[in-house]
Amino acid sequence: MLKWNKEFKHESCAMKLTKTLLLVCAVCLASTSFAKTKTTPIVFAKGSSCGAFSGEPSGRVFTLFLLPKQTLEISYDGVVSDIIVKDPKGRTLTNYGAEVYAYETTSKGKYSVKVISNKDEFVNLNFCAYSDN
């Protein structure tokens, strides 16, 4: 059984301080990994059904506000490995396009698009949304 003395009391304080510092370091590391992802909104000009981005898509998440039952087409010039589109609830949409990436929207809201490419790869992206009406 441990005796309660000054030495044990100081050891306990040192252990609490060490645990606190480790927790603070873990939170700092986690927050820096999130900071690396940039959110880039794609806004369509008034009267237009398309928006564009030119630059390095690596480390970015593009966001678009879309309506239900729209066709989202994403075309590009450059090297792209994959394009992942998620609906407002975080569900991944299925690409059904051949020449371009094409997705059918499921609901109204903010969609996120992640373009997988090599770091420092310059790409021209075009985002177009069409309604069947």
N, C-alpha and C positions, 0 to 999 in steps of 0.2 A: 504494500500500500504506500502511496506517495505521501510524503509529509508536506504540509502547507508551510512553505517558508518563502523568504524573499527571493531566493534563487529560482524556485519553481514559478513564482509569480512573474518574474522578469522573462523567463523562458516562454511562458504562456503569451505574454504581450508580444514578444518577438515573433512567435508563430502566427499570431493574429495579423501582425503587420506584414509578414511575408505573404500570407494568403491574400490579404487585401491588395498588395502590390501585384501579385500574379493575376488577380482578377482584373485590375485596371489595365495591365498590359494586354490581356486577352481581348478586352473590349476595344482597346486602341487598334490592335491588329485586325480585328473583325471589321471595324468601321473604315479602315484604310482600304480593305479589299472592295467594299461597296463603293468607295469614292472613285475607283478606277472606271466604273461604268458611267458613261455620259448619256443622259436622256436628250434626244434630239427630236423635237416635234416637227412633223411634216404638215404644213398648212397649205391647203389648196387656195389659189387665188380666186376671187369672186368670179363666178361663172365658169370656172374650170373644174374638171374632174381629175386633174393630175397635179402632183407636186414632185419636186426633185431634190436630190442631194448629190453634191460632188465633193469627194474627199476620201478620207480613210475611215471606213465603217467599223474597223476593229475596235472593240471596247465601247461601242455605242448601242443603245437601244432606241429605235425610232418609234414614235408614237403617232397614231392617227385616230381621229374621231370618225367613226363610220356608222352607217345605218344597217339594219338587218336586211338580209337577202341581197347584198351588194356583191359584185365580183371585184375583188382586189387583185390587180395585176401588178407585178413588180418585175421590171426589166432592168438590165444593167449592161454596161460596157466595162470590162475589166475581168479580174479573176475572182470568182465567188465559189466557195465550196458548197454552201447551203444557205437557205433562208428559212427562218423559223418564225411563224406568226402565231400569236396567242390572242384569244378573245378577252373581253373584259373580266371574265371569271378565271383566267389563267389557263384555259384549255388550249392545247396545240391544235391548230387547224391543219387539214390535209391539203397538200399541194396537188392539184389536178391538172396543172398546165404542162405543156410540152416545150414550146418555144420560149415561154416566159413562166415565171412562177405565178400561179393563179389560185385564189382561195375564195370560198363562198362565206360571207360573214353570217354569223348566227344571231347576233343581237346588236342593239344600239349601244355605243359606248367607245371607250378608248382601247384600241388594239395596240399591241406591242410587236415590233419586228426586230429580230436579231439577224444580222447578215454575217455569216461566217466567212472570213477571208483572212489572208495572211496579214500580219502586222505590217504597217507602212505601205500597204497596197492601195493605190489610188483607184477609186471606182466611181462611175457615174450611175446613180440609181434613179429610176423613175417609178413613182407610185401612182397608180390610177385606180379609181373606184367608179364602177358603173352600176346603174340600177337597170333592172329588166323592164321597168315601166316605159 
